[in-house]
Amino acid sequence: MINSRDSDRTRLFNRRVALLGGGQALLMSGLAARMYYLQVVESDKYRMLAEENRISIRLLPPLRGRILDRFGQPLAVNRQNFRVLIVPEQAQDLEATLGQLGTIISLSYSDYERVKREVRRKPAFVPVTVRGDLNWEEMARIQVNSPDLAGIVIDEGSTRHYPHDYSSAHVLGYVSAVDEDELTGDRILQLPGFRTGKAGVEKAYDLVLRGSGGTSQVEVNAVGRVIRELDHRDGEAGNDLILTLDERLQKFSADRIGAGSGSCVVLDIYTGEILVMASTPSFDPNAFNRGMTQREWQSLSSDPRAPMTNKAINGEYSPGSTFKMIVALAAMAHGDITPNQTIDCLGHTDLGDRRFHCWKEHGHGSIDMRQAIAQSCDVYFYEVARRVGVDLIAEMAGRFGFGSRFDFGLPTVRQGLLPTEAWKLSTLGEKWQRGETFNMGIGQGYLLATPLQLAVMAARIANGGMAVAPVLIRRIIDGDSVTQISLPELDTLNIPKSHLAVIRRGMLEVVNGQLGTARLSKLRSDGQLMSGKTGTTQVRRITTSEREAGLRAQKDLPWRERNHALFVGYAPEDQPRYAVSVVIEHGGSGATVAAPIARDIMEYVLNYDPSLKPRDDVDQSPGANGSQPV
């Protein structure tokens, strides 16, 4: 009986041991299978995950390509930049260290508060920027005192720099921090402090100048602290751009315009290369890169002279008397008047009950086309415009660049306004009036043009009627590879040479004739002559009562009510090469204000003759001036 019970217990125990052993074996088999799956089948996956936790790939910003003038002079470069950082875990006393640093370099109250906020938010081993854009002297003072500045380190990088500040700012534009709407998925745009072009050439050629980023492979610990750098690969610097501008002429032109509000364009009449595109007042593009203060921005945005506007391509003005050559060409093209035919100017002409005045109160008498251009007779061109009509004048103006938006490398270029009868009917819902044709005959009314268009007009007259267009980019340099921007073949405007000869003779007399409106602005160089045309455009209509009471002098009017002063021209007359346009907003008279400025600029251009010979003070050898050969 007892043996039977012991035998049953033994069998029960053995069964339980067998079940437990089988369960353990099954569990171990499962664990072994799982370990085999993880360590053999999925080994590559988990090895990669482990490496990703241990190794961090960091993107490095590339150097931005430089922008140079036609002779290799730097207009936009990358300047060495120093920042002072603090590593909180290495600083024994944060506030004491910052206070001591403040005795060596200037630190504002906002700098102190910002650093404290960032230190509280970030891990103690992450460096925090105390101040950027240190100059060499400040960096050196910090380095000398570094033994006493626990946790203070100097970081070296590069920043965009515009050596000539204001003179070329409108053409170059500027760079600034990436906006939210600019994020395209390119990781380089997400780098702290990365800059993109916001205006001018910097914006239009941002991708060309940007380059591609490099990488730094670093080993980090579990909390993200960098242990060591495993690999470093520099990115590819952006391409360099060679512009057609001549920096020295650009600066001279901007300085010559002075503190007023105006612009100047100088073109090579055969290639269309823009040698000068100056607009004043200007701004400092470096301020946008370093971060503009509220006071600086308020000063720019509230200035009535619009310093942020490139007036050479975005300023739209009535061309005034500078348009009279177009009216004369339209008349000759359609046989409405011959160059020798005269028209009597009595100082005014009537249309119904409205009187249209000439600038010369008592008139010019009997006058032909050449002298009408030289003396800028308004009555002559009222009559010519009446005979020709607005649509034929507009057709001729279109051949010379009016109403055209030239695409030459800047992101915003206005096309002005070239009105026709159909334009007014479709836009304003009104029929064209004959009095409006009179106004267009002297370049006023609805007609609007940019200074660039005026320079193109002068160039096309000077080069014999070829459709030259403006060019701004000469070359693109990618390392050792140079891409030359080819110039298009010029189409003809189909203007008879004899007609252009009449116009050119009139423009020659404007500057060099005894009665020419710009006779006081002839070139002072022996043997060289400039041809041109003055223009003075009203910004508001003069009422009959004001005329009867006697017109006030321009200097007595509020600035915004004064006339615009214009001049277009080319030189030298015997072998033309350069065309110029000058527009001075609310400057008064084209003859007394714009023409002398154009004369001085043209003399400077002819003296250096940049299209035909290298500048004598620029080393043209490869690598000179920190640039590629251009």
VEXSEGU-425261 format. One line per field, with one value per residue (C-alpha): residue number from 1; x, y negated, z negated. Coordinates in nm, 4 decimals. Each point is the difference from the previous one (the first is absolute). Example, Ala and Ser with C-alpha at 12.3 -4.5 7.8 and 13.67 -1.06 7.14 Angstrom:
<rs>
pos <- [1_2] $
u <- [1.2300_0.1370] $
v <- [0.4500_-0.3440] $
w <- [-0.7800_0.0660] $
</rs>
This chain:
<rs>
pos <- [1_2_3_4_5_6_7_8_9_10_11_12_13_14_15_16_17_18_19_20_21_22_23_24_25_26_27_28_29_30_31_32_33_34_35_36_37_38_39_40_41_42_43_44_45_46_47_48_49_50_51_52_53_54_55_56_57_58_59_60_61_62_63_64_65_66_67_68_69_70_71_72_73_74_75_76_77_78_79_80_81_82_83_84_85_86_87_88_89_90_91_92_93_94_95_96_97_98_99_100_101_102_103_104_105_106_107_108_109_110_111_112_113_114_115_116_117_118_119_120_121_122_123_124_125_126_127_128_129_130_131_132_133_134_135_136_137_138_139_140_141_142_143_144_145_146_147_148_149_150_151_152_153_154_155_156_157_158_159_160_161_162_163_164_165_166_167_168_169_170_171_172_173_174_175_176_177_178_179_180_181_182_183_184_185_186_187_188_189_190_191_192_193_194_195_196_197_198_199_200_201_202_203_204_205_206_207_208_209_210_211_212_213_214_215_216_217_218_219_220_221_222_223_224_225_226_227_228_229_230_231_232_233_234_235_236_237_238_239_240_241_242_243_244_245_246_247_248_249_250_251_252_253_254_255_256_257_258_259_260_261_262_263_264_265_266_267_268_269_270_271_272_273_274_275_276_277_278_279_280_281_282_283_284_285_286_287_288_289_290_291_292_293_294_295_296_297_298_299_300_301_302_303_304_305_306_307_308_309_310_311_312_313_314_315_316_317_318_319_320_321_322_323_324_325_326_327_328_329_330_331_332_333_334_335_336_337_338_339_340_341_342_343_344_345_346_347_348_349_350_351_352_353_354_355_356_357_358_359_360_361_362_363_364_365_366_367_368_369_370_371_372_373_374_375_376_377_378_379_380_381_382_383_384_385_386_387_388_389_390_391_392_393_394_395_396_397_398_399_400_401_402_403_404_405_406_407_408_409_410_411_412_413_414_415_416_417_418_419_420_421_422_423_424_425_426_427_428_429_430_431_432_433_434_435_436_437_438_439_440_441_442_443_444_445_446_447_448_449_450_451_452_453_454_455_456_457_458_459_460_461_462_463_464_465_466_467_468_469_470_471_472_473_474_475_476_477_478_479_480_481_482_483_484_485_486_487_488_489_490_491_492_493_494_495_496_497_498_499_500_501_502_503_504_505_506_507_508_509_510_511_512_513_514_515_516_517_518_519_520_521_522_523_524_525_526_527_528_529_530_531_532_533_534_535_536_537_538_539_540_541_542_543_544_545_546_547_548_549_550_551_552_553_554_555_556_557_558_559_560_561_562_563_564_565_566_567_568_569_570_571_572_573_574_575_576_577_578_579_580_581_582_583_584_585_586_587_588_589_590_591_592_593_594_595_596_597_598_599_600_601_602_603_604_605_606_607_608_609_610_611_612_613_614_615_616_617_618_619_620_621_622_623_624_625_626_627_628_629_630] $
u <- [0.0000_0.2752_0.2183_-0.2892_-0.0503_0.3742_0.0062_-0.2919_0.1723_0.3193_-0.1815_-0.1828_0.3279_0.1692_-0.2842_0.0217_0.3762_-0.0383_-0.2602_0.2165_0.3062_-0.1905_-0.1278_0.3496_0.1346_-0.2748_0.0723_0.3723_-0.0651_-0.2160_0.2661_0.2667_-0.2125_-0.0631_0.3693_0.0856_-0.2558_0.1300_0.3718_0.0127_-0.3077_-0.0455_0.3617_0.0562_-0.3074_0.0906_0.3647_-0.1109_-0.2295_0.2823_0.2310_-0.2625_-0.0191_0.3776_0.0878_-0.1533_0.0221_0.0046_-0.0468_0.2581_-0.0919_0.1920_0.1781_-0.2221_0.1332_0.1481_-0.1329_0.2681_0.0003_0.1249_0.3611_-0.0140_-0.0559_-0.2016_-0.3570_-0.1293_0.2402_0.0229_0.1764_0.1564_-0.2345_0.0652_-0.2556_0.0532_-0.1744_-0.0394_-0.0207_-0.2054_0.1386_0.3548_-0.0808_0.0487_-0.2290_-0.2103_-0.0894_0.3519_0.1475_-0.2443_0.0714_0.3731_-0.0521_-0.2033_0.3063_0.1943_-0.2620_-0.3264_-0.3021_-0.3500_-0.2567_-0.1962_0.3123_0.0217_-0.3689_0.0000_0.3000_-0.1640_-0.3223_0.1840_0.2117_-0.3174_-0.1520_0.2997_0.2172_0.2987_0.2519_-0.1589_0.1849_-0.2076_0.0824_0.0752_0.0726_0.0749_0.1765_0.3067_0.2773_0.3616_0.0898_-0.2908_0.0845_0.3661_-0.0895_-0.2141_0.2767_0.2539_-0.2317_-0.1201_0.1792_-0.2268_-0.3191_-0.1134_-0.2338_0.0577_0.0957_0.0432_-0.1798_0.1144_-0.2257_-0.0853_-0.2613_-0.1119_0.1712_-0.0496_0.3240_-0.1495_-0.3086_-0.2420_0.1121_-0.1130_-0.2526_-0.3047_0.1652_0.1541_-0.2903_0.0728_-0.0246_-0.1957_-0.1378_-0.2185_-0.3734_-0.2572_-0.1418_0.3488_0.0362_-0.0077_0.1217_0.3664_0.1645_0.2577_-0.2716_-0.0703_0.3525_0.0113_0.1157_-0.0188_-0.0601_-0.1763_-0.0229_-0.2900_0.0408_0.2043_0.2600_0.0204_-0.3637_-0.0077_0.3096_-0.0440_0.0262_0.3097_0.1692_-0.1150_0.2147_-0.0508_0.0533_0.2694_-0.0302_0.1662_-0.0314_0.0396_-0.0248_-0.2362_-0.0894_-0.3452_-0.0877_0.1281_0.3375_0.2586_0.2867_0.2032_-0.0272_0.0229_-0.0167_-0.0119_-0.0960_-0.0145_-0.2828_0.0330_0.0169_-0.2503_0.0886_0.1530_-0.1848_0.1783_-0.2224_0.0264_0.0125_0.3118_0.0162_0.2022_-0.2443_-0.2900_0.1305_0.0852_-0.3501_-0.1724_0.2186_-0.0644_-0.3767_0.0591_-0.2535_-0.2928_-0.2394_0.0985_0.1565_0.2493_0.0529_0.2997_-0.0051_0.2415_-0.2052_0.1230_0.0017_-0.2679_0.2304_-0.1084_0.3037_-0.1913_-0.3364_-0.0039_-0.2992_-0.0049_-0.0541_0.1189_0.0320_0.2678_-0.0567_0.2296_-0.2672_-0.2417_0.2615_0.0947_-0.3608_-0.1587_-0.1207_-0.3546_0.1323_0.2006_-0.3001_-0.2303_0.2447_0.0091_-0.3708_-0.1163_0.2426_-0.2052_0.2938_-0.0517_0.3573_-0.1013_-0.1268_0.2297_-0.1222_0.1995_-0.2350_-0.2989_-0.0358_-0.2611_-0.0046_-0.1430_0.2992_-0.0851_0.2010_0.2390_-0.2876_-0.0075_0.2489_-0.2501_-0.2787_0.2260_0.0967_-0.3661_-0.0818_0.2823_-0.0877_-0.3555_0.0720_-0.1975_0.2808_0.3423_0.3116_0.0261_-0.3675_-0.0595_-0.2752_-0.0702_0.0243_-0.1698_0.0415_-0.3266_-0.2520_-0.3735_-0.2222_-0.3619_-0.0228_0.3183_0.3422_0.3221_0.3094_0.3612_0.2678_0.1245_-0.2664_0.0262_0.0761_0.2829_-0.1303_0.0309_0.1914_0.0943_0.0448_0.3695_-0.0379_-0.3254_0.2000_0.2931_-0.2196_-0.2674_-0.2914_-0.3263_-0.2299_0.1888_-0.0575_-0.3641_-0.0602_0.2097_-0.1812_-0.3356_0.0958_0.1430_-0.2448_0.0539_0.0059_0.2771_0.2044_-0.0474_0.1079_0.3256_0.0546_-0.0345_0.2867_0.2258_-0.0807_-0.2931_-0.2559_0.2546_0.0909_0.3641_0.1092_0.3684_0.0532_-0.1926_-0.3233_-0.2153_0.0084_-0.2942_-0.1085_-0.1425_-0.3145_-0.0359_-0.3574_-0.2089_-0.3609_-0.0879_0.1818_-0.2033_-0.3285_0.0669_0.1586_-0.1955_-0.3073_0.0468_0.0831_0.3347_-0.0073_0.2016_0.1358_0.1535_0.1853_0.1436_0.1232_0.1561_0.1766_0.2098_0.0392_-0.2641_-0.3510_-0.0416_0.3419_0.2484_0.3568_0.2829_0.3527_0.1191_-0.2442_0.1209_0.3604_-0.1023_-0.1724_0.3147_0.2146_-0.2213_0.0128_0.3786_0.0777_-0.1834_-0.3354_0.1016_-0.2187_0.2605_-0.1342_0.1497_0.2415_0.1159_0.1786_0.3303_0.1287_-0.0826_0.3037_-0.0371_0.3411_0.2280_-0.2922_-0.1010_-0.3335_0.0020_-0.3444_-0.0404_-0.1522_-0.2947_0.0266_-0.1585_-0.3095_-0.0527_-0.2799_-0.0479_0.0563_0.1461_0.3512_-0.1016_-0.2711_0.2407_0.2484_-0.2576_-0.0661_0.3697_0.0674_-0.2703_0.1366_0.3492_-0.1288_-0.1818_0.3397_0.2320_-0.2200_-0.0266_-0.3683_0.0033_-0.1743_0.3083_0.2662_0.1500_0.0656_0.2206_0.2997_0.3104_0.2386_0.1628_-0.1242_-0.2876_-0.3664_-0.3075_-0.3467_-0.3135_-0.3444_-0.1296_-0.3373_-0.2018_-0.3258_-0.2765_-0.1241_-0.3223_-0.2024_0.0461_-0.3395_-0.0979_-0.0227_0.3506_0.1365_-0.1738_0.1273_0.3553_0.1664_0.1904_0.3657_0.0655_0.2016_-0.3033_-0.2229_-0.0284_0.2472_-0.2703_-0.1498_0.3220_0.0655_0.2063_0.3293_0.1105_0.2812_0.0873_0.3090_0.2879_0.3684_0.2338_-0.2029_0.2386_0.0307_-0.2747_0.0638_-0.1914_-0.3570_-0.1083_-0.3287_-0.0388_-0.3257_-0.0085_-0.3317_-0.1456_0.3318_-0.1414_0.1461_0.1548_0.2352_0.1349_-0.0124_0.0049_0.2191_0.3043_-0.0151_-0.0133_0.2895_0.2228_-0.0854_0.0606_0.3382_0.0959_-0.1160_0.1908_0.3122_0.0125_-0.1753_-0.0822_-0.1448_0.3179_0.2910_0.0791_0.0252_0.3622_-0.0201_-0.1412_0.2259_-0.1454_0.2111_-0.1723_-0.0813_0.0741_-0.2162_-0.1283_-0.1923_0.0023_0.1257_-0.2826] $
v <- [0.0000_-0.2381_0.1023_-0.0566_-0.3603_-0.0704_0.1276_-0.2277_-0.3009_0.0830_0.0249_-0.3315_-0.1710_0.1351_-0.1222_-0.3482_-0.0047_0.1058_-0.2693_-0.2642_0.1151_-0.0003_-0.3496_-0.1229_0.1652_-0.1615_-0.3377_0.0340_0.1036_-0.3098_-0.2218_0.1618_-0.0463_-0.3647_-0.0607_0.1650_-0.2206_-0.3184_0.0764_0.1764_-0.0710_-0.3646_-0.0695_-0.2619_-0.1930_-0.0227_-0.0637_-0.2996_-0.1226_0.0290_-0.1911_-0.2711_-0.0428_-0.0108_-0.1933_-0.3339_-0.1410_-0.3797_-0.2185_-0.2741_-0.3217_-0.0700_-0.3223_-0.2258_-0.0933_-0.3461_-0.2794_-0.1989_-0.2941_0.0259_-0.0423_0.2433_-0.2592_0.1587_-0.1187_0.2797_0.2357_0.2254_-0.1601_0.1857_-0.0245_0.0642_0.0855_0.0316_0.2994_0.1202_0.3663_-0.0103_0.3224_-0.1357_-0.3403_0.0023_-0.2987_-0.0963_-0.3523_-0.0778_0.1246_-0.2046_-0.3054_0.0377_0.0493_-0.3213_-0.1936_0.1246_-0.0424_-0.1897_0.2066_-0.1410_0.0805_0.1969_0.2109_0.0963_0.0861_0.1987_0.2106_0.0801_0.1088_0.2269_0.1532_0.0963_0.1601_0.1979_0.2786_-0.1299_0.1298_-0.1856_-0.3242_-0.3198_-0.2999_-0.3067_-0.2409_0.0320_-0.2109_-0.0691_-0.1964_0.1118_-0.2240_0.1258_0.3618_-0.0595_-0.1608_0.3009_0.2421_-0.1871_0.0186_0.3571_0.1528_-0.2100_0.0667_0.3503_0.1510_-0.2763_0.1179_-0.1739_0.1432_-0.0921_-0.0056_-0.2258_-0.2630_-0.1878_-0.3328_-0.2841_-0.2016_-0.3013_-0.0344_-0.2314_-0.0545_0.3358_0.1063_-0.0093_0.2149_0.2507_0.0214_0.1640_0.3275_0.0672_0.2856_0.2598_-0.0764_0.2671_-0.0075_0.0593_0.3439_0.2408_0.3172_-0.0808_0.0823_-0.2717_-0.2637_0.1243_-0.0649_-0.2616_-0.3323_0.1061_-0.2919_-0.0207_-0.2799_-0.2376_-0.2565_-0.0880_0.2383_0.1802_0.1064_0.0575_0.2247_0.1441_0.3644_-0.0757_-0.1778_0.2358_0.3071_0.3395_0.0856_0.2223_0.2528_0.0643_0.3511_-0.0102_0.2580_-0.0914_0.1594_0.0864_-0.3618_-0.1424_-0.1323_-0.0017_0.2362_-0.0301_-0.0771_0.3114_-0.1537_-0.3466_-0.0830_-0.3591_-0.1020_-0.1632_-0.3796_-0.1870_-0.1329_-0.3448_-0.2549_-0.2592_-0.3004_-0.2542_-0.2838_-0.2085_-0.0571_-0.3203_-0.1532_0.1203_-0.1750_-0.3183_-0.0147_0.0550_-0.2649_-0.2437_0.0297_-0.0798_-0.0208_-0.0491_0.2639_0.1240_0.2609_0.0458_0.2734_0.0330_0.2607_0.1235_-0.0768_0.3064_0.2734_-0.1356_0.0566_-0.2075_-0.1889_-0.2122_0.0501_-0.2427_-0.0949_-0.2468_-0.0195_0.3506_0.2334_0.2114_0.3668_0.1063_-0.1150_0.2699_0.2706_-0.0899_-0.0693_-0.3427_-0.1894_-0.1329_-0.3548_0.0737_0.1596_-0.2837_-0.2520_0.1853_0.0727_-0.3499_-0.1912_-0.1728_0.0409_0.3806_0.1211_0.3669_-0.0507_0.0518_-0.3024_0.0956_0.2924_-0.0618_-0.3762_-0.0883_-0.3571_-0.2035_-0.0224_-0.3583_-0.1556_0.2963_0.1691_-0.2566_0.1936_0.2881_-0.2331_-0.1407_0.3488_0.1044_-0.3103_0.0628_0.3710_-0.0783_-0.3123_-0.2370_-0.2543_-0.0365_-0.0990_-0.3362_-0.0914_-0.2781_-0.0656_-0.3371_-0.0124_-0.3004_0.1307_0.1914_0.1858_0.0382_0.3065_-0.1022_-0.2075_0.1439_-0.1599_0.2027_-0.1999_0.0213_-0.0206_-0.3179_-0.2585_-0.2031_0.2932_0.1134_-0.1449_0.2053_0.3182_0.3262_0.3497_-0.0257_-0.3274_0.1153_0.2804_-0.2279_-0.2674_0.2463_-0.1889_0.1319_-0.1633_0.1734_0.3405_-0.0737_-0.0478_0.3003_0.2254_-0.1262_0.0990_0.3413_0.1244_0.1894_0.3535_-0.0634_-0.1818_0.2969_0.2430_-0.1902_-0.0293_0.3766_0.0504_-0.2049_0.1922_-0.1899_0.2311_0.2872_0.1973_0.0878_0.3333_-0.0402_0.1522_-0.2056_0.1337_-0.3146_-0.2126_-0.2215_-0.0585_-0.3501_-0.0871_-0.0453_-0.1198_0.0454_-0.0701_0.3664_-0.0009_-0.2913_0.1443_0.3440_-0.1278_-0.3153_0.0560_-0.3406_-0.1160_-0.1613_-0.3819_-0.2167_-0.2045_0.3194_0.0416_-0.3495_0.0991_0.3180_-0.2079_-0.1585_0.3222_-0.0595_0.1207_0.3740_0.0837_0.1379_0.1291_0.1193_-0.1470_0.3336_-0.0311_-0.3543_0.1233_0.2779_-0.2565_-0.2139_0.3076_0.1097_-0.3474_-0.0149_0.3469_-0.0558_0.1570_0.3398_0.1640_0.0155_0.1234_-0.0396_0.2657_0.0308_0.3383_0.0523_0.3316_0.2784_0.1672_0.3545_0.0965_0.0223_-0.0136_-0.3365_-0.0511_-0.3030_-0.1530_-0.0372_-0.3157_0.0417_-0.1132_-0.3415_-0.0393_-0.3166_-0.2420_-0.0761_-0.3719_-0.1796_-0.1293_-0.3383_-0.0324_0.0894_-0.2522_-0.2789_0.1062_0.0271_-0.3418_-0.1507_0.1745_-0.1248_-0.3562_0.0459_0.0165_-0.1773_-0.2480_-0.3673_0.0333_0.3554_0.0543_0.1795_-0.2231_-0.0706_0.3730_0.0790_0.2255_-0.1827_0.2469_-0.1248_0.1690_0.1905_-0.0852_0.1316_0.0024_0.0047_-0.1245_-0.1750_0.0590_-0.1743_0.1665_-0.1407_0.2101_-0.1972_-0.2105_-0.3771_-0.1726_-0.3042_-0.2153_0.1021_-0.0841_-0.3394_-0.0761_0.0866_0.3340_0.0485_0.0981_0.3698_-0.0618_-0.1658_0.3037_0.2952_0.2726_0.2400_-0.2630_-0.0850_0.1199_0.3070_-0.0722_0.2360_0.0392_0.2692_0.0030_0.1865_-0.0583_-0.0442_-0.1374_0.0977_0.3634_0.0602_0.2618_-0.0905_-0.1110_-0.1684_-0.0912_-0.2089_-0.0623_-0.2237_0.0173_-0.3439_-0.1450_-0.2868_-0.0603_0.2715_-0.2559_-0.1402_0.3093_0.3293_-0.1042_-0.1087_0.3275_0.1996_-0.2060_0.0743_0.3703_0.0268_-0.1722_0.2510_0.2913_-0.1229_-0.0561_0.3685_0.1451_0.3246_0.1892_-0.0271_0.0345_0.1430_-0.2327_-0.0862_0.0421_0.3520_0.3055_0.2204_0.3066_0.3218_-0.0109_-0.3707_-0.1928_0.3296_0.0722_0.2198_-0.1452_-0.1863] $
w <- [0.0000_-0.1014_0.2902_0.2410_-0.1287_0.0241_0.3509_0.0977_-0.1532_0.1872_0.3295_-0.0664_-0.0910_0.3082_0.2202_-0.1524_0.0381_0.3612_0.0645_-0.1700_0.1899_0.3262_-0.0715_-0.0800_0.3130_0.2057_-0.1586_0.0595_0.3596_0.0465_-0.1560_0.2145_0.3103_-0.0920_-0.0646_0.3306_0.1748_-0.1623_0.0224_0.3349_0.2090_-0.1126_-0.0897_0.2741_-0.1031_-0.3681_0.0730_0.2055_-0.2794_-0.2497_0.2296_0.0454_-0.3752_-0.0304_0.3183_0.0958_0.3532_-0.0034_0.3063_0.0585_0.1841_0.3223_0.0848_0.2065_0.3438_0.0423_0.2182_0.1832_0.2381_0.3589_-0.1129_-0.2915_-0.2705_-0.2848_-0.0410_-0.2261_-0.1804_-0.3049_-0.2926_-0.2913_-0.2931_-0.3688_-0.2674_-0.3727_-0.1605_-0.3562_-0.1087_-0.3243_-0.1514_0.0326_-0.1463_-0.3755_-0.0515_0.3026_-0.1091_-0.1164_0.3266_0.2065_-0.2136_0.0507_0.3758_0.0042_-0.1154_0.3045_0.2774_0.0086_-0.1080_-0.0242_-0.2664_0.2589_0.0690_-0.3684_-0.0239_0.3247_-0.1066_-0.3365_0.1723_0.2427_-0.2774_-0.1889_0.3113_0.1286_-0.1450_-0.1942_0.2539_0.2986_0.0845_-0.0043_0.2196_-0.2082_0.2866_0.3697_0.2605_-0.2100_0.1626_-0.0134_-0.2946_-0.2124_0.0804_-0.0909_-0.3347_-0.0905_0.0959_-0.2138_-0.3015_0.0658_-0.3076_-0.2208_0.1993_-0.0916_0.2594_0.2585_0.3518_0.3366_0.3035_0.3507_0.3044_0.2939_0.0712_0.3104_0.0441_0.2467_0.0116_0.1776_-0.2197_0.1767_0.3601_0.1483_-0.2622_0.2285_0.2647_-0.2410_-0.2438_-0.3344_-0.1930_-0.3134_-0.2120_0.1711_-0.0136_-0.0757_0.3531_0.1451_-0.1565_0.2941_-0.1703_0.0613_-0.3341_0.0461_-0.0371_-0.3527_-0.1250_-0.2791_0.1394_0.3654_0.2389_0.3371_0.2551_-0.0539_0.2779_0.3072_0.1413_-0.3350_0.0425_0.3752_-0.0099_-0.3489_0.1102_0.2105_-0.2898_-0.2772_0.0643_-0.1698_-0.3652_-0.1501_-0.2844_-0.3345_-0.1502_-0.3787_-0.2772_-0.2826_-0.3324_-0.1315_-0.0841_0.3279_-0.1134_0.2775_-0.0762_0.3181_0.3712_0.2169_0.3480_0.1539_0.3577_0.1185_0.2290_0.3391_-0.0022_0.2110_0.3432_0.0422_0.2128_0.2118_0.0659_0.2798_-0.2561_-0.0493_-0.3752_0.0319_0.2490_-0.2115_-0.3096_0.1879_0.1501_-0.3344_-0.1637_0.2864_-0.0388_-0.3649_-0.2779_0.2346_0.1258_0.3438_0.2213_0.2802_0.2591_0.2331_0.2805_0.2612_0.3113_0.1926_-0.2657_-0.2344_-0.2978_-0.2990_-0.1260_-0.2481_-0.1685_-0.2899_-0.2125_-0.2876_-0.2847_-0.0739_-0.2985_-0.1676_0.0941_-0.2853_-0.2446_0.1209_-0.0406_-0.3546_-0.0996_0.0457_-0.3038_-0.0212_0.0173_0.3168_0.1712_-0.1024_0.1471_0.3337_0.0300_-0.0914_0.2255_0.2753_0.2398_-0.0070_-0.0627_0.0373_0.3568_0.2988_0.1920_0.3102_0.0705_-0.2293_0.0236_0.2635_0.1275_0.2821_0.2370_0.0927_0.2791_0.0145_0.1901_0.2792_0.2139_0.0137_0.1137_0.2717_0.1202_0.0165_0.2047_0.2486_0.0260_0.1096_0.2064_-0.2206_-0.0004_0.1573_-0.1973_0.1781_-0.0297_-0.2502_-0.2511_-0.1601_-0.3795_-0.1607_-0.3544_-0.0009_0.2134_-0.0484_0.0180_-0.0387_-0.3142_-0.1466_0.0420_0.0067_-0.0919_0.1119_-0.2671_0.1720_-0.0756_0.3210_0.2256_0.2274_0.3247_0.3191_-0.0860_0.1752_-0.1462_-0.0818_-0.1867_-0.1607_-0.1611_-0.0867_-0.1573_-0.1211_0.1536_-0.1443_0.2590_0.2831_-0.1556_-0.0871_0.3709_0.1065_-0.2496_0.1275_0.3550_-0.0922_-0.2625_-0.3235_0.1418_0.2541_-0.2662_-0.2332_0.2722_0.0519_-0.3766_-0.0344_0.2445_-0.2283_-0.3180_-0.1505_-0.1573_-0.0165_-0.3125_0.0579_-0.1501_-0.0838_-0.3436_-0.2543_-0.1529_0.0264_0.3143_0.0885_0.3565_-0.0275_0.1937_0.3759_0.0571_0.3145_0.0888_-0.0591_-0.3357_-0.1331_0.1200_-0.1513_-0.3221_-0.0806_0.2162_0.1658_0.3509_0.0724_0.0196_0.2404_-0.2895_-0.1364_0.3294_-0.0498_-0.3454_0.1352_0.2671_-0.2752_-0.2005_-0.2648_-0.0779_-0.0522_0.1445_-0.2564_0.0382_-0.2224_0.0075_0.1419_0.2920_0.0655_0.0144_0.2409_0.2219_0.0113_0.0732_0.2908_0.1518_-0.0394_0.1400_0.3258_-0.0854_-0.1394_-0.2663_-0.2768_-0.3369_-0.3488_-0.1336_-0.3629_-0.0314_0.1849_-0.1350_-0.2441_-0.1598_-0.1376_-0.1384_0.3033_0.2429_0.1446_0.1762_0.2269_0.0427_0.3741_0.1424_0.2373_0.3599_0.0411_0.2116_0.1973_-0.0847_0.3711_-0.0465_0.3061_-0.0657_0.1377_-0.2642_-0.2791_0.1383_-0.0444_-0.3585_-0.0820_0.1499_-0.2197_-0.3097_0.0835_0.0066_-0.3319_-0.1728_0.2435_0.1894_-0.0830_-0.0890_-0.1361_-0.3322_-0.1458_0.1580_-0.3430_-0.0516_0.2975_-0.0611_-0.1198_0.1652_0.3206_0.3150_-0.1609_0.0343_-0.1783_0.1540_-0.2094_-0.0868_-0.3093_-0.1580_-0.2694_-0.1010_-0.2126_-0.2894_-0.0229_0.2414_-0.0078_-0.0202_0.2064_-0.3114_-0.1062_0.3439_0.0008_-0.3493_0.1054_-0.0518_-0.3218_0.0215_-0.0446_-0.3173_-0.1566_0.0543_-0.2405_0.1006_0.1189_0.2331_0.1833_0.3539_0.0790_0.1788_0.2797_0.2508_0.2534_0.2185_0.1560_0.0768_0.1681_0.2896_0.2783_-0.1167_-0.2590_-0.2667_-0.3169_-0.0698_-0.3212_-0.1663_-0.3140_-0.1872_-0.3094_-0.1801_-0.0705_0.1074_0.2052_0.3461_0.2144_0.1547_-0.3263_-0.2238_0.1932_0.2958_-0.2083_-0.1933_0.3243_0.1405_-0.2995_0.0059_0.3740_-0.0314_-0.2665_0.2171_0.3052_-0.2066_-0.1036_0.3057_-0.1864_0.2976_0.2058_-0.2416_-0.3442_-0.2926_-0.0704_-0.3772_0.0006_0.0127_0.2746_-0.0836_-0.1191_-0.3685_-0.0366_-0.2468_-0.1387_0.3191_0.3029_0.3287_0.1676] $
</rs>
